[in-house]
Amino acid sequence: MSFVADGADVAQTAKLGEGSKVWHLAQVREDAELGENCIVGRGAYVGTGVRMGDNCKIQNHALVYEPAELAAGVFIGPAVVLTNDTYPRAINPDGTLKSASDWEAVGVTIAEGASIGARAVCVAPVRIGAWATVAAGAVVSKDVPDFALVAGVPARRVGWVGKAGAPLREEGQHWVCPMTGQTYTEVDGTLTESGAPG
C-alpha cells in the first residue's frame, strides 16, 4: 500500500507502487508512474508521465519535469532541477504566449543507482550513467558516463565512484572502492566492474 500525506497533490491517473510515499505539498502529475518503495519529499514536483523505477528518492523541493525517466535506485537531492526545454521561451516570435503544442519536451534520463546532488541542474536532453554522482550545485549539459563523479559549471568528470558512492582510489591498473573493495577497470574513458570485493 502507498502513502499520500495530507496536503500532497497526486493526480488520479498517477500510479504509485507498493510502499511508495508522497509527502506534504508534493505534486505528482497525471500519468506519472512510481515504482515500489519510492519517496517523493516535501514540496517536490513530478511531471506528467514521468517514469521512476523502484526505490527512488526525490528529496524536498526537487523538480522532475517530464519526460524524465529514472531507473531503479536513483537519488535526486534537495532542490535539484531536471529541465525539459532546450530553447525555453514564454512567447513565440510573434509575441503570442507559447502553449504545449508550440514546443517539444526533451527529457533527462538517469540510469540505475545514480545520484544527483543538492541544487544541481541537469539540462535536457542528457543521460546520467549508472551509479554516477553529480556533485551539489553542478550544471550538467553533457552525458555523464557510468560511475563518473562530475562537478562544476559546466559539470566535468573529476573522478570515479563505486556503487557505494565513495570516490575510487587508483591502484596500479585498477580503481578500488575504499568501502567495499570492489575493483574497476578504466578503458578509453569508460569504467567497468572488474573483480569481486575482497
N, C-alpha and C positions, 0 to 999 in steps of 0.2 A: 504494500500500500504506500502511496506517495503522500507527502505533506505539503500543504499550501498555507502559509501564515496569514493571519488577518492583515488586510491591507495590501497583499500581493495581488497582482492582476494577471491571471492566467487565462488565455483565450480558450473557449470551449473546444476548439479543434486542435489545440496543442496536445501532445502526447507525452506524459510523464512516466518514465519507467519505474518499476518497483523500487521502493526505498528512496526515491528522489525527493529533495526538499527545496521549496521555493520560499525565500524569506521576505520579511516585511518590505513593502514598497518596490519589490522587484516586479518586472513585467516580462512575461513570456508570450510572444505574439502567436498569431494564427499559424497552424500547421507546423510549428516548431516541434522537433522530436528530441527528447532527452532520454538517454539510456537509463539503465538501472543505477541507483545509488549516486546520482548527480546532486550537486549542491549549487543553487543559484543564490548568491548573497544579497544582502540588503541593498536596495536601490539599483540592482543590476538590470540590464536590458538584453533580452534575447530576441532577435528579429524574426520576422515571418519566414517560416520554412527552414530555419537554421537546424542543422543536424549535429547531435552530440552523441558520442559513444558512452559506454558505461564508465562510471567512476570519475567523471569530470568535475572540476571545481571552478566555479565562476565567482570570484570574490566581489566584495561590495563595490558598487558603482561602476563596474566594468560594462562596456558597451560592445555587444557582439552583433554586428549588423549582418543581415542576410546578403548574399547566400553563403555565409561562413559554414565550414564543415570541420568539426572537431572529432578526432578519433578517440579511442578509449584512453582514459587516464591523463587527459590534458588538464593543466593548471593555468588559469587565467587570473593574474594578480589584480589587486585593487586598482580601479580607475583605468584599466587597460582599454584601448580602443582598437577594434578591428574594423577598418573602413570598408566601403563598398563602391566608391565612385572615383574613377581615375582622374576625371576632369570636372570637379564639382562646381556647380553654378546654381544660384537660386532662380535665375531667369534665363530665357532663351535669348539669342542675339537680337530678336525683335522687341525685347523688353517684356514679353509675357512670362508669367510665372511658370516655371518648369513643373510638369506633372510626372507621374510614374512612367507614362508612355514616352517621355522625352529623353530617356537615358536607359542604359543597360547596366544593371548591377553586376559587379565583379566581386569575387569573394576571396577571403583568406582561408587557406586550408592548413590545418595543423595536424601533424601525424602523431601516432601513439606516444604517450608519455612525455611530450614536450611541455615546457613551462615558459610562460610569458610573465616577466617581472612587472611590478607595480608601475603604473603610468606609462608603460611602453605603448607605442603606436605601431601597428602593422598596416602598411599602406597597400591595399589590394590593387592588382592581383599578386599574391605572394604565397609561397608554400614554406612552412616551418617544418623541418625534418623531424623524424622520430627521435625522442629523447634529447632534443636540442634545448638550450636555455637561452632566452632573450633577457638580457640584464634590465633592471629597472631603468626607466626613462629612455630606453633606446628607441630609435625610429627605424623600423625595418622596411626597406624598399626593394630588396632583392631576396631571392630564395635563400633559405638557410639550410645547410647540409645536416644530415643526421648527426647527432652527438655534438654539434657545434655549440660553442659558447660565443655569443655575439653581444657587442656593447657599442654605445656611442651613437652619434648623429652625423651622418647616417651610420647604421649598425655595420660593424665589420667583425670578422671572426678574430677573437683574441685568445682562443684556446679550445680545448675539447672537454666534454663532460661525459661521465658514465651514467648508467641507469639510476644510480643512487643520487645523482645531481651534483656530486663533488667534482671539481676540476681534476683532470687526469694528470699524472706525472709521467714524463718521458723517461723510459728506462731502456737504453740500448735501442733495439729495433721496434720496441713496443711502447704503448701507452698503458698505464696501470691505474686502476681506481684505488685510492688510498683507503676507501671504506670497505670494499668487497673483495679486492684482489683480482677482480676481473681484468683480463688483458685485452687490448685492442690493437689493431694494425692499421696504419695510415698508408694509403697508396693513392698518389695523384690527387690529394685533397679530399679523399673520401676515407672515413673511418669505419671499420667493421670489427665486430667481436671476433677475437682470435683464440681465446682459451678460457677454460673454466676457472672460476675463482680458486685461489689457493696456490 
